[in-house]
Amino acid sequence: MRIAARESRGPGHREGGRLVWLHFVMAVSMLAVMASGQSRESGEGSQPAQLGHMSAQEIAELEKSAESGDPAAQLRLGAAYRKGNGVPKNDELAYKWIRKSAEQGDAHAENSLGTMYRLGEGVSRDKVEALGWYQRAARHGSAEGMFNLGTCYYNGDGVASNEYTAYAWFLVAQEQGDPVANDAVQRSAATISKKDAADVFAQIGEMYDKGAELPKNDSRALMWLRKAAESSPRGMVLLAVHLLNEPDGKSHYAEAVQLCKAAATNFAQGQRCLGYLYRKGIGVDQDPRKALEWYRKAADRDDGLALSELAGMYASGEGTKIDRPEAFMAYFRASRLGVNGAPQKALALWRQMNKEDQKKTGKKLRAQSLDPDKVIAVLEALPPS
């Protein structure tokens, strides 16, 4: 069963020959609620979902405010044209005014515009463009935008289907008070294991922590990361990093060490975390040798960032003797794993080597069936970092 995006066209909409309910259809009782007009609508800003019939004078005043650049008025005028409320129904004019409001960052308008792109109202249908506007709406705090992002990931509309990311967006929509998300959360939770659910909690915590996909919120980040850390190694590491970055980070050193140790049992990021703590002496006695040991464990699991740190230690002789060929190989492996700056560091190291070190490096590359001359030529052709 598909999950339909939240929008304000009434209880249902015909799409591609089948009826797509505009809320999450779970049972007859849910349909009854929708049919009775009790479902929440989006796209009206601070106005109630049912505006009532607008008079000619109200429309004239709204047009004046909209023309002056008021995003709330632009959104209401667009909604009036979209519904035919006080003006003849006109999808193109609805799109025009809602777009103007959305471009000024109104979250409700951004969500409505996403739905117009998804349905092809007043504009050519474009599910990728719809996804982009839902993302903006969610970033600006729209619960409906968050829910609609969940439907996109659940159904694979404009993006590859991903039930875990869908679950994450349904959860944050529910957290923001969207009652329609409750059923979606229950359906998603029923198909996801406890371990995977914990990783979803970690994903939400990271989104709140970074503030790129959701409004940045440290308290919510901490709440979700603590939930994740109960059974997710990734959640443990993210929680440790979050605690260390708090203003009173020193007071959390002991907890951060315990979290990273728990995650390090079989998780590369936990091993890298411990390597960092020992290298910097955070919550533990500074010990470059132990740092090197943990970075090696993570590097053996193809952790690119651990490889980059390991390369730096080999290059400088931190916790070990200076070994430029080994440092080069670590940077080179990190570059193949997509670590930014690693190729340029490998090339810089090559240019610092004496002939003997270059010879040793060439031998290591050939042992992996790589031509040293071609490897260096590729590195030299890359733009500077």
N, C-alpha and C positions, 0 to 999 in steps of 0.2 A: 504493500500500500504506500502510495506517495503521500508526502506531507505538503500541504499547500501553504504558500506565503500569506502573511497577514496583509490585508489591504481593505479598502472601504467601498466595495461595490455591492454589498449585500451578502446574502447567505451562500451564493454559489455562482460559478462562472464556467461556461462551456469552453474547454480548451482541447483542441486536437480530437474532437469527436467524443470526448468523455467528460463527465461532470467532475470538476475538481472543486471540492469544498474549500472555502477560503479560511478555514480553521482546521485544526487537527481533528479529523473525524475518528472517534473512538467507538461510539455507540449511538443508539437511537436517541438516548437522553441528551447527548451532546448536540445532535442535529436539532432537537427540540429547542434547546437554548438558543441556537443560532437563528432558527426560524422565528423565534419570538422577539428578536431584536435586542437581546441582552448581551450579545458579543461585543467586545471592545473593538473600536476602530482606531486607525491611526491616520495622521495626515492633517489634523485639524489644529495643531498647536495646542494652546491652552483652552480652546473652545470645546464644548461638549460634542460628543459624536453626532447627535441629532441637533442641527442648528435651527430647524424650523424654516419656514419660508421667508426669504429675504425680500424686503421691499425695494422699489426702484431707488429710493433715497439712500438706503443702506448700501446698495450696490455702487451708487455714484460716489459715496464717501469712501468705500473700500477701494474703488478704482483710483481715486485721488491719492490715497495713502500708498497704494501699490506702486503707482507711477513715481512717487517721491522716493521709493526705494525701501519701504518698510517690509522686511521679510515676512513678518506675521501676516500683514495685509495681503502680500503676494500669495502666500499659502492659502489663505481663506478665499481669495478671489479665484485661485486655481481650483480649489475644492468646489466652489460654486459652479464654475463652468463644467467641472467633471460630473457633477450631479444634476445639472440643470436647475439649480436653486436660485431663482430670481433672475436668471438669464437663460437663453437657449443653451442646451447641452452642447458643448464643443470641446472635443478631446484635444484638438490642436492648441486652443487657447489655454486649456487646463494645463497642458504640458508646458507651455510658454511661461506661465506665471509660477507654477510649482518649481520649474527649473531655476527661475530667477531667485526664488527663496532658498532653494537647495544650494545654489552657488555661494550664498552668503553664510552657509553653515547651519541652517536650521535643520535639526535632526529629524523632525517629523516630515519636513519636505523631502529630505534626502531619502527617507524610507518610502514615501509615496512615489517619488520619482523612480526608485528601484522597481517598484511594483508596476509602474507604467511601462518601463522597459521590458519587464518580464512578460507582461500581457500584450504589449504592442499597442498601448493607448496613446494616440496622438503622436506616436513616434514608431519607427520600425522596431519590431521585437528584437531584443538583444540581451540574452541571459548573462553574458559576461559583463556588459555594462550595468545590468541590474545588480549583479554581485558587488560591483565596485561601489554603487550608491548605498547598498545595504551595509557595506563595510564602513563607509563614512558615517552613516547613521548610528551604527553600533559604537564607533569611536567617540561619537558625541553624546552617548548615553541613552540612545533610543532602545527601549526594551523590545519594541516591535522589530526594529532593525536587527537586533540580536537573534530574535526568534527566526526571522526570515533568512538570516545567514545559516542558521541551523537547518532550515528546509533545503537550502541550496546544497549544503554538504550531504544531507541525508539522501536527496533525490539525484545528486550529480548534475545540478542545473548551473551551468556556467563555470563549473569547477569539477574536478574528479570527486566521485563519491567517497566520503570518509565518515563512517558512522561514529568514530571517536571524536572528531572535531565537531560533528553535528551535535553530539551529546554535550560537549563543552558549551556550545552556544545556547542550547536549550536550558542548560543549568543556569547560565548567567542571566538569561531572559527571565527565568523563574525567580532568581535572586532579586531582579529589578522590579518584581511585583507583577509580571505578566501572567494572569491566571491561565491563559490558553496554553502556556508552556508546560503546565503541570502534567497533562496527559502525554505530551511528547517526551518529557523526562522519564515518566514511568515506562513508556514503550522502549525507549533507548536503553534504560537501565536493565531491562529484562533480558537484553541480548548481549550484555557486556560483562566480562568476568570481573571479580573483585580487584585483581591486579591491574587490569586495563582501566577500570574505573579510577583507581588511584593515580594512574598516569594521566588521565583526563583532568583530575583535580590539580595535578602538577602543572598541566598546560594552562589551566585557568589562572593559577597563582602567578605563573610567569607572565601571562598577558596583563594582569593587573600590575605586576612589578615593573614591566617595561613601559606601559602606558602608550603603546603603539596601536594595538588593536582595540583596547578598551581604555576608558579614562583611568589614568594612573591612580591607584588607591592602595597605599601601603598596608592598611589594616585588613582589607579584603585579601590582598596578596598573602599576608601572613596566615590568615584563617585557612585559605585553600591549601597553602603549602604545608601547614601542619596536618591537615586531613590527608594529604598525599603522602607525607613522610611516615604515616602509620604503617604503610606496606609497600611503598614505591621507592627503590633506590634513587631514581631520578628526583623524586620529591625530596628525599633526604638531602641531596646535594644542593638543590635549588633553595631549600630552607636554610641550609648552612650559609650559602652565599648571601641570602637576604639578611640573615641575622648579622653577619660580619659587616654588611654595608649600612646597618642602622647607625644613627648618631652615637649610641652607646654600645657600639660593636664589641668593645673589649669585655663587657659584661657577659657576652654570649660566647666567648672563646671556647670554654669547656664544652658547651652544648654543640658547637660547630664541629669540634674534633670528634665527638662521639657520633654525630650524624655521618661524617665522612668515613669514619672507621666502619660503621655499619654498612654503608653503601659500597665500601671497597672490597667486600667479600667476593663479589663476582661482577662488578660494574666498573667499566673503564673510567667514567667520570668521577666516581668515588675515589678511585686510585689516584687520578690526577689531582683531585682535591687534597688528598693527604700529602701528595708530593709538594703541592704549593704550601701547605701549612708547615711542613718540615723545612722547606727551603727558606721561608720567611720567618720561622720561629713564632708562629701564631698559635697560642694555646699549647704549644709543645716546645721543648728545647730545640733551638735551631740545629739542624743536622743535614748538611748537604748530601751526605752519603745515603741517608734514608730517603731523602727527597729523590735522589737519582734512582733508587730502587723502586719507588712507587711510580715514578714517571716511566720506567722501563716496563713495569707490569701493564700500565695503561697503553703504552706504545705497542706492546705485543697484541693488544686488542684493536690495533689500528685506530687509536685515538689521535687524530691529527694535531690537536693542540698540545697533547703530551709530548708528541714527537718534536714539535717546535721548541718546547721548553727543554727537552732533553738535548737537542742540538745546541742550544745556547750554553748549556752546562759543559758539554764536550768541547765546544769552541773556546770557552774561557778557562777550562780546567777547574770548574766548581764541583767539588765532591769527587773528583777523579783527575787523572792526568789529562793534559790538553791532547785532544785527538781530532784534528781537523777532518780527516777522511770520514771518521764515524759521524762527526757533526754534519758534514755534507750529506751523507746518506740519510740521516734523520730529517734534515731539511727537505731533501728530495722526496722522501716518502710523504712528508707532510704536504708538500706541494701537490702530489698526486691525489691527496685526499681533500684538496681544495682549500687549504689554509692560506689566507691572504698574507702576502709578503714572503712566504716561505721560498718560492722560486728565486726571488731577488736576493734573499739572504744566502741561498745556496751558491748563486753565481758570485756574490761578493766574497764568500769564503774561498771559492775556487781560485779567484784572482789573488788572494792573500797567500795561497799555498806555495811552498817551494816545490821543486821538481819531484822530489821523493814523495811528498804527500800527494801530489797530483797523480803520480804513478800508482800509489796504493789505492787512490780513489777510483782510478780507471779499472784496476783489477776487481774492485768490489762491484762496479757497474757491469763489467763483463760477466761476472759470476751470476748476474741476474739476466744474462742474455741481452744486455744493453750496450750499444756502441757509445763509448765516452765522447767521441767527437760530435756525434749527433745530439747527445744529451746537452752538451755545452752550447751547441749551435741553437737549439730550441730555447734554452735559458736566455741566451744573448738576444734573441729576437723578441722576447717579451718586453712590454712597456715597463718603465720603472714603477715601483709601488707608490 
